[in-house]
Amino acid sequence: MAKDIEAAAAAEGGEYMAKDYSDPPPAPLIDAEELTKWSLYRAVIAEFVATLLFLYITVATVIGYKHQSDPGANATDAACSGVGILGIAWAFGGMIFILVYCTAGVSGGHINPAVTFGLFLARKVSLVRAVLYIVAQSLGAICGVGLVKGFQSAFYVRYGGGANELSDGYSKGTGLAAEIIGTFVLVYTVFSATDPKRNARDSHVPVLAPLPIGFAVFMVHLATIPITGTGINPARSLGAAVIYNQHKAWHDHWIFWVGPLIGAAIAAAYHQYVLRASAAKLGSSSSFRG
């Protein structure tokens, strides 16, 4: 039905005028008035707490798995002990699903500086909100990993602290590419799952946005854990590196900021200027007219 309306509008006026959805106005670059609103600080607190919980559960899962699969600690069938890579991927994807569901109505449920950066580039959030979110996410990640170290002090350093490191046999270029592609998948999914056009067209289908976002995180972890341990979230990588604080964790740390930020920027550009390019602009070219 929507396609029929659009076709009729294009035939009558040559322009794409029939929109059955409305895009929110672009966020201002700097909104000083936003600093006076409690809703901003409530959202920042939500991002801090969500990222803390995310890092606590996921890094604790990683440390627990490495301990259970350690032949020195579990001589009996150690290779088959613990949750395995599949379980780790589920921990990351499942926590994102839960936390995005819980915080989406308060802060948007970013829980990731790369997501915040991508949404900022697409003018979905202001610069003020983006900066405060990234600071809150980074501090929350550090506190979350700090809790893991406090509760599992006997195993934390021994099993690498859950820090992201480039695996042996992979070049820096490969690690960077893995982070770019993995973050692109995540941020592309975020844009698609929260697109107002999709929500309007698929209003008859109960779509829960956090679900595909969580699955995106899960699938990316399956692909990139063997390469980089899977960053795709600079706050996650920073929190683990700060608390673990060993040379190898810092040596390639730039990969886990540069890669995700590039991937987020590409996803934002792809969604905004390719998938959501204005049909009116497309219609202005004769090659798109009948």
Beta strands, then each sheet from edge to edge (+ up, - down):
end
